[in-house]
Amino acid sequence: MIWQNGAVFAELGAMSMNNGNLPVEVPDFTRGAWNQVKGYTHAYALPEQEAETMAKAKAFTEQLKAKRKNNIGKTCKERG
């Protein structure tokens, strides 16, 4: 099958470049089902999820800063 080895994309690219980099029509390999995928979720998080993740990241960063502040000037043995 042409799709599996990417040859179809090479052919479309060659067609475009041979015609001054004009756009070429890409065949619909899904036969119209490209917009009917079940179980798809968008890659972006909801605003609430973003806020929760940001709060966790800030708390973790503060822990690292506090740990670094406590270790400044200590030797490796003293840090444990």
C-alpha positions in Angstrom: 0.0 0.0 0.0 1.4 3.4 -1.0 0.2 5.1 2.2 2.3 2.9 4.5 5.7 3.8 3.0 5.0 7.5 2.4 5.5 7.3 -1.3 2.2 9.1 -1.9 3.5 12.1 -0.1 6.8 12.1 -2.0 4.8 12.0 -5.2 2.6 14.9 -4.1 5.7 16.9 -3.1 7.3 16.2 -6.5 4.1 17.3 -8.3 4.1 20.5 -6.3 7.8 21.3 -6.8 7.6 20.5 -10.5 4.9 23.1 -10.9 6.6 26.0 -9.1 5.6 24.9 -5.6 2.0 25.3 -6.3 -0.4 23.5 -3.9 -1.7 20.1 -5.0 -4.9 18.4 -3.9 -4.3 15.7 -1.4 -6.5 12.6 -1.7 -8.8 11.8 1.2 -7.4 8.5 2.4 -10.2 8.2 5.0 -13.0 8.2 2.4 -14.8 11.0 4.2 -14.4 9.6 7.7 -11.7 11.9 8.8 -14.0 13.9 11.0 -15.8 10.9 12.5 -13.1 9.4 14.7 -14.6 8.1 17.9 -12.8 8.7 21.2 -10.9 11.7 20.0 -10.1 14.4 22.6 -8.4 17.6 21.8 -4.8 18.0 22.9 -5.4 21.2 24.9 -6.5 21.2 28.5 -9.5 23.0 29.9 -8.7 26.3 31.7 -9.4 24.6 35.0 -6.9 21.9 34.2 -4.3 24.5 33.1 -4.8 26.4 36.4 -4.4 23.3 38.5 -1.2 22.2 36.6 0.2 25.7 36.9 -0.4 25.8 40.6 1.4 22.4 41.0 4.3 23.6 38.9 4.7 26.8 40.9 4.6 24.9 44.2 7.2 22.4 42.9 9.4 25.3 41.8 9.1 27.0 45.2 10.2 23.7 46.8 13.3 23.5 44.6 14.2 27.2 45.3 13.8 26.6 49.1 16.0 23.4 48.9 18.6 25.3 46.9 18.5 28.2 49.4 19.1 25.8 52.3 22.0 24.1 50.5 24.0 27.2 49.4 27.5 27.1 50.9 27.2 23.5 52.1 29.5 20.7 51.0 28.1 17.6 49.4 28.5 15.7 52.7 26.5 18.3 54.5 23.7 18.2 52.0 23.3 14.5 52.5 
